[in-house]
Amino acid sequence: MSAIAAHFSVARLKTIGFWALKLVLAALFLFTGGAKLAGLPAMVEVFERVGLGQWFRYLTGILEVGGAALLLWPPTTALGALLLTIVSVGALLAQLLVLHEDVIHCIVLAVILAAVVWTQRDQLRAIRG
């Protein structure tokens, strides 16, 4: 295999891997955001414990579903990842300060999403102008 062919092969694998990561993240946030919007009892109970009211559950669900959609549309991947990073940091704060539950999943998601933002940072620069 020539060096050029090997380079294209690696580039193709990176693209496939990046899309796979985006699909998994989007599916996760579509599922959790959908659960919030559908009013699953577990989600209603969690947001009751947070104490900000059920309007905040709806807002969080909309942000998660919207962020997942933005993540999948290539021109807005960075914006979607940034939005979902902020949501994940908010979830981390709620877990730490109010719910007193496991925080590792929030940290892992925030780090992965921040890495996606970093790789797509040129998109954010283009939005800023």
Order of alpha helices (4+ residues) and beta strands (2+ residues): alpha-alpha-alpha-alpha-alpha-alpha
